[in-house]
Amino acid sequence: MEVETASTIRAPSEPEPIYVKSMELRSLVDVQEVADELRNGNIMILDISTLMNQDQEELKRAIDQIRGISQAIGGNIGRLTESKVIATPRFVNIQFRKA
């Protein structure tokens, strides 16, 4: 018989936690992991430096796919730095600075 401890019991109306996760985007294969995390409601900080230095076309395809996934689930995507991108799920908006 398994017993639940107080730390594992969650109120029925309590939402699942949202995590901010970081990962290195090394190839198009990594896009699926990003998509899964976004669908699970997590925020992704992506290091794109490897693809920036190796294959600009693959980087563009990967970012386009992530943008499409983000938009399809009601999320967003934006650049944080030269080599960092943030992708958000539904209910998390990015407020872009006006130029």
Residue pairs with C-beta under 8 A, 6 or more apart in sequence:
16 41
18 41
18 42
18 43
18 89
18 92
19 42
19 43
20 42
20 43
20 45
21 37
21 42
21 43
21 44
21 45
22 44
22 45
22 46
22 47
23 30
23 33
23 34
23 44
23 45
23 46
23 47
24 30
24 46
24 47
24 49
24 50
25 31
25 34
25 46
25 47
25 48
25 50
25 51
25 59
25 62
25 85
26 50
26 51
27 51
27 58
27 62
28 58
28 61
28 62
28 65
30 62
31 62
31 65
31 66
31 69
34 44
34 46
34 66
34 69
34 87
35 65
35 66
35 69
37 44
38 44
38 69
38 70
38 73
38 75
38 87
38 88
38 89
39 73
39 89
40 89
41 89
41 90
41 91
42 89
43 86
43 87
43 88
43 89
43 92
44 86
44 87
44 88
45 80
45 84
45 85
45 86
46 66
46 84
46 85
46 86
46 87
47 83
47 84
48 59
48 62
48 63
48 83
48 84
48 85
49 83
51 58
51 59
51 62
52 59
52 83
63 77
63 85
66 77
66 85
66 87
67 77
69 75
69 87
70 76
70 77
70 87
70 88
70 89
73 89
73 90
74 89
74 90
74 91
75 87
75 88
75 89
75 90
75 92
76 87
76 88
76 92
76 93
76 94
77 85
77 86
77 87
77 88
77 94
78 85
78 86
78 94
78 96
79 85
79 86
80 86
86 94
88 94
